[in-house]
Amino acid sequence: MTSSSQARFSKSNGNVFEDLRLPNAAAAVVTSSLAALVARHLRRRALAVADATKLLGLSRKHASALARGRLDGFTAERLMVLLTRLGLDIDIIVHESPAPAGYTGRIDVRGSAPRR
């Protein structure tokens, strides 16, 4: 393998969309994280497709797109509505960052473990 064909790697900053220099990287990570939470909770419930579409209020086409990770047309707000339809609570907490002046804040989406 010659030096010109060797793969080059760089360390991620934690947001793959930003690493790929995609527009609206912060929004993309929020949307994809929320979609992953919807998918996780649907898998946990082991719902049939027809039951999931009815519960979520989605057409079969949109449910299929969501299941395949095709998020065109799914905003963060729409995905949060789907999560609440699954019986989940959503808390949004905004706080000051201890980072130095000039720092651009970050957005983090996490799902908690199920309550027992």
C-alpha positions in Angstrom: 0.0 0.0 0.0 1.5 3.3 -1.0 1.4 6.4 1.1 -1.0 8.1 -1.4 -3.6 5.3 -0.9 -3.4 5.0 2.8 -6.5 5.9 4.8 -6.3 9.0 6.9 -8.1 9.3 10.2 -9.0 12.2 12.3 -10.5 12.3 15.8 -14.2 13.0 16.0 -15.5 16.0 18.0 -18.5 13.8 19.0 -20.9 14.9 16.3 -20.5 12.9 13.1 -22.6 15.3 11.1 -20.3 18.2 12.0 -17.3 15.9 11.3 -18.7 15.4 7.8 -19.3 19.2 7.5 -23.0 18.8 6.9 -25.2 21.8 7.3 -27.3 22.1 10.4 -25.1 19.5 12.2 -26.6 20.2 15.7 -30.1 19.8 14.4 -29.2 16.6 12.6 -27.7 15.0 15.7 -30.9 15.9 17.7 -33.2 14.5 15.0 -31.2 11.2 14.6 -31.0 10.7 18.4 -34.7 11.2 18.9 -35.4 8.8 16.0 -33.2 6.2 17.5 -35.1 6.6 20.8 -38.4 6.1 18.9 -37.0 3.0 17.2 -35.6 1.6 20.5 -39.0 1.9 22.3 -40.9 0.4 19.4 -38.5 -2.6 19.5 -39.0 -2.9 23.3 -42.7 -3.0 22.8 -42.5 -5.5 19.9 -45.5 -3.9 18.2 -46.7 -5.2 14.9 -46.3 -2.6 12.1 -50.0 -1.9 12.0 -50.2 -1.4 15.8 -47.2 0.9 15.7 -48.5 3.1 12.9 -51.9 3.4 14.7 -50.3 4.3 18.0 -47.9 6.8 16.5 -50.5 8.3 14.1 -48.2 7.7 11.1 -48.9 6.3 7.6 -47.3 3.0 6.8 -45.0 4.9 4.4 -43.8 7.2 7.1 -43.5 4.5 9.7 -41.4 2.5 7.2 -39.2 5.5 6.5 -38.6 6.1 10.2 -37.8 2.4 10.8 -35.2 2.6 8.0 -33.6 5.8 9.3 -34.9 8.0 6.5 -35.7 11.1 8.5 -36.7 13.5 5.7 -39.9 15.2 6.9 -39.3 14.3 10.6 -38.5 17.3 12.7 -37.3 17.1 16.3 -40.7 18.4 17.3 -42.5 15.7 15.4 -40.2 13.0 16.9 -40.9 14.3 20.4 -44.6 14.0 19.8 -44.0 10.3 18.7 -42.1 9.7 21.9 -44.9 11.1 24.0 -47.4 8.9 22.1 -45.2 6.0 23.3 -45.8 7.1 26.8 -42.5 8.7 27.4 -41.8 12.0 29.2 -39.4 14.6 27.7 -37.5 17.0 29.8 -35.6 19.9 28.1 -33.0 21.5 30.4 -31.0 24.5 29.4 -28.0 25.5 31.5 -24.9 27.6 31.4 -21.8 26.0 30.2 -18.6 26.1 32.3 -16.7 26.4 29.0 -14.6 29.5 28.2 -15.9 32.6 26.6 -16.5 32.2 22.9 -17.5 28.6 23.3 -20.5 27.5 21.2 -22.8 25.5 23.3 -23.8 21.9 22.5 -27.0 19.9 22.3 -27.2 16.5 23.9 -30.1 14.0 23.6 -30.2 11.0 26.0 -32.7 8.4 26.8 -32.9 7.1 30.3 -33.1 3.5 31.4 -36.7 2.2 31.8 -38.2 2.7 35.3 -39.0 -0.5 37.1 
